[in-house]
């Protein structure tokens, strides 16, 4: 009887050991809310964006050309890919998306156009592709190369400098114009965007021109600028232009035409500083007024220094509403020629996109 009891005990223990090891070898399972078992080893479906060539080098292009390229991508994931936004790094580049949703295994395209008109030399621009890919929510594309200027200027811009309104005489600046086409290059016509700047060609040597720009009888206080336009026989760049600028000073000089905040995320406080030069020892800023009420101003007066000036600080407060900033700073002075100075304040407050 004792032997039978021992035998039964051994059998029971053997069965328990077998059950334990067989349970350990089974895949883990979870019980859902409705009481059914679910396999936890099943992977979560998600999209995956893939660009085989995210970087494009266009080599060389002439200034004024438009460079186009198509970036192709594939959804390598197991869920639908959603493209939320395609955002170029600057206004010189445009991007067009073929379709916003891409099913698993399917492809899409982004066509980019880069305008070389404002650039010279080596350039690189980026395009951000924002999607619901959890691993790469912000995919960066790039377009790069070298912009060749068929027509070049030396210097690049014409600076007439700073001068007082009541003490101005004609001021002439020379600049040269050269084309890569060599001695066959000709300038057919030269015009100025401002009547107070006159131009004349003084030398043409093997296709390289020396031109004068003369500032005449301009007394309006403030910063001025404009362009000199050329019409040429170049097939690659038949039209070209060079910028000129300068500052006519009164009793008070402010080189900035406006206070620009740029693009500011909502809820952020930003300050901008403005340097005000005082050209006459008896001149002072008497008062200041700024609008709207989400802007404020403070003035640090430094009249007693060797170079009398004021430092003006404007502040954009956190409660600024979303949208365009359309403000104005008014300075009242004791100057007869500049009793009130108005400075516009611009920018943009944008809503924060948490996916960016």
JOTA-V549648 format. One record per run of one state. SS is the DSSP state (A for helix, B for strand, O for the rest). FROM is the first residue (numbers start at 0). TO is the last residue. Records with the same first field share a line. If there is no record, write none. Layout:
SS->FROM-TO + FROM-TO
This chain:
O->0-0 + 25-27 + 31-35 + 39-47 + 51-53 + 62-64 + 75-79 + 88-91 + 97-99 + 102-105 + 118-119 + 131-136 + 148-149 + 154-156 + 164-169 + 179-180 + 184-185 + 192-195 + 205-206 + 215-220 + 232-237 + 249-250 + 253-256 + 265-268 + 278-283 + 291-293 + 302-307 + 316-321 + 333-338 + 350-355
A->1-24 + 115-117 + 181-183
B->28-30 + 36-38 + 48-50 + 54-61 + 65-74 + 80-87 + 92-96 + 100-101 + 106-114 + 120-130 + 137-147 + 150-153 + 157-163 + 170-178 + 186-191 + 196-204 + 207-214 + 221-231 + 238-248 + 251-252 + 257-264 + 269-277 + 284-290 + 294-301 + 308-315 + 322-332 + 339-349
